[in-house]
Amino acid sequence: MRIAGGIFTLILALAVFCGSARATQPEKVPGAWLDSLRANLWRMNTDSLGYSFNTFTIQHRLDKNGNIKSSDTVWTRMTFDGQGNRLVQELDDSGAVKSSRVQERQEESDETQVKDEESDGKRSVQISMNPFSTFKPERRGNFSFTLLAPDAEGHPRFSVATLNDNPGFVGEYTVDTTRWVPLHITGHPTEPPKHVKRLEMDMVFEPDSDGANLIRHATSQIEASFLLLKFYMRVEQEFSDYQLTE
């Protein structure tokens, strides 16, 4: 009887433990949430919508302790033609165009790209990231979407993590579920590009005049290396004057 009672107690304890483990499993983000958020990203679709905006960029070159060694600033006007092509105009302090170049449409890549350029003896970094590529139905199975505690204002938050090291953007998302728009995103690529050891981004979205939430502020922390040289940078960007062109 003691043996039977001991076995019964063990089985009961295991049942309670398993039930507790199931109860504490993280809650998944409903697929309908991702569908609703994707549906409201139309203002960011450069393949079907023509629009333009200004970007003010401050590029800080840092030492290994994070202290600023030097800084550059640049104003640009970005204009998309609705077919994925864009006109990039560098502006002077008065808003006059200093230089222009056209970048033709490229097939969308889910991987983050960081391109190093040498210009006038200075090293610069261009960043292209798509924090919403993981929302696509055909890609969701490669990532986990987990609900987090709401932010201080009660907005829902969730995290995106890769499964089996699939490439993409992972991080934490704060969203407005009354309008189904992003508010704040922090994250990084699962696989840093060549020569890049660390790339962290922080993006803030705010309403435009038509109510669509568009990116307004972005900060990128970059650590890269080439041969025996190491580079540390912080890029701060402000986005303004969004205008539909068609």
N, C-alpha and C positions, 0 to 999 in steps of 0.2 A: 504493500500500500504506500509506503514511503517513497519507493522508487517511482510508482505510478504518479503519486502526487508531485514529485519533483519534476517528472517529465511534463506533466500538465502545466506546472508553474513556468517551466522553460518555454513551452509552446505559447503560453499566454504572453510572456514577456516579449518573445519574438514578434508576436502579432501586434502588440502595442508599439514596439519599436518600428516595425515596417509601416504601420499606419501613420506614425508620427513623421517618418521620413517622407512618405507620400504627401503628407499635409504641408511639409515645409519645402517641397519642390518649387522652384521659381515659376512664376506664372508667365505664360507665353503671350506675346502681343497678338491680338486677333488679326487675321489676315485682312479683315474689312478695314482696319485702321490704315494699313499700308496702302490698300486700294484707294481710300479716301484721300490720303496725303498725296499719292501720285496724281490723282485727278486734279488737284489744286496746284500742280507745278507747271501749269501751262504757260505762265508768264516767264518761265525759265527755259522754254523749249526753243532753242535757236534754229531748229530745223524747219519750223513752221511759222515762226513769229519774228517780225522785224522790229527791233527796238535798239535804243542806244542809252548810254549812261556814262557818267564821269567817274574816274577812279583816281584818288590821290594816294600815292604809295610812298611810304618811308621805309627805306631799306637800311637796316643797321648791321654793320659788321662788328662782331663781338670777339672778345678774347675768351679763353676757355672758362673763365669765371663769370661770364655773362656781362662784363663791362663793355660799354660801347667804345669802339675804337674810331669809327667814322660812320657817317650817315649820308645817304643820297635821297633826294625827293624828286618825284616826277608826277605831273598831271597827264592823264590820258583820257581820250574820248573813244569809247568802244561802240561801234555800230554794226549790228548784225542784220543781214539782208533777208532773213527768213528761210534761207536755204543752207544754213550752216556756215556761210562765209562771213568774215568780219573785217571791218576796216578799223585799224588801230592808228589813232592820231595822237602824237605827243604835243602837248600844249605848253605855251610859256605862261608866265604869271598873269598876263593880261587875258589869257584865253585864246590867243592867236595860235594857229597851227604851226608847229616847228617842223614836223616830219610826219609822213604817212606811209603805211604799208598795208597790204591786203594779205590776209591769211585765208587760204581756201579751206573748204570743208574737208575734214578728215573723218574716217570711220570712227565711231565712238569706241573708246577703249575703257574698260573697267579698271585698268591699272593706272595708278597715279604716275605721272611723268614729271621729272624734274630735269630741265635742260640747262647745262652750264654754257655760258657764252663769255667770250673775251671781247671787251669793248673798251678802247682807249686805255688798255692796261688794267682795267678793273674787272673783277669777277662778279657776275650777276647770276641770279637764279630765277627762272620762270617756272611757275607752279600751275598745274592743271589737275583739279580733283573733282570728282563727282560723288558727293556723299549720298546720293539717292539711287545709285545704280543697283544696290543690293535690294531695293524695293521691288524690282521687276519680278513678276511671278515665276519666270523661268530660272531665276537665280536664287530665290528665297530658300530653296532646299539646301543651299551651300552655307547658310548662315543661321544662327540662332538669334531670335528676337525676344528679349526678356524684359518684363515690366520692372521698373524701379520705383522707389518712393517718390512721390510728387515733389516739386520744388517748393520754395518758401511761399510762393503765391498759389500753390495748389495745382499747377499745370502738370499734366502727366509726363513721365519720363520713361524712356526705355533704352536698353543697350543692344548693340549689334555686335556679335562675335562670329568669327569664322569657324567653320567646321572643316577639318582635314586640310587646313592651311590654304583654303581657296583664296585667290587674290580679290581684293576689294577694299572698301573703306569701312572701318569698324570704329565704334565709339559710343557716345551717349547723346541722345536726342531729347530735347524738351519741345513739346508740341502743344498747340491750342486745339482741343478736340471739339470746340464749338464752331470753329471755321475750318478745321483740318489743315492747318498751316504750320510750318516749322518756326520755332522761336529761337532756339539756341542749339548748336551742334559742336561737340568737341570730338576729335578723333585723329586717326592716322591710317596710312595704308598698311595692309597686312604684310606686304613685302616692299621695303623701301627700294627705290630705284638705284641703279648703279652709282656707286660712290657716296650714296646717302645712308648714313647710319641711323639718323633720327629725323622724323618729320611729323610735327604735331600741329594741328590746326584748331582754331577757335573761331566760330562763325556766329554772328548775331543777325537775326532777320527781323525786320520791322515793316509795318503796313505802308503801302504806297497810296497814292490818292484814290485808286480804284479799289482799295481794300486788300489787294494781293500782297502777301508777305514776301519781300525781296531782301537779298543780302545787303546789309548796310556796313558792317564792320567785320574784318577778318584779320587774325593774327597768326602768323606761321613761325614756328621755331624749327630751325634747320641746323643739323650737324652733318657735315660731309667731309670726306677725305679723298685725297688723290695723291698716290705715291706716298711720300712721307709728310705731306702737308695736310693740315686739318683746317676746316673752315666752320665758323659758327656765325649764324645770321638770325635776325628777327625781322620779319617783314610785316608791316602794319598797313592796312588798306581801309580806305573809307570810300563808299559807293554812294553816288547821289545823282540827281537830275535824270531819273529814268523817264524815257519818252518812247511811246510806240511810234514806229515809223510807217506803219501800214495798217 
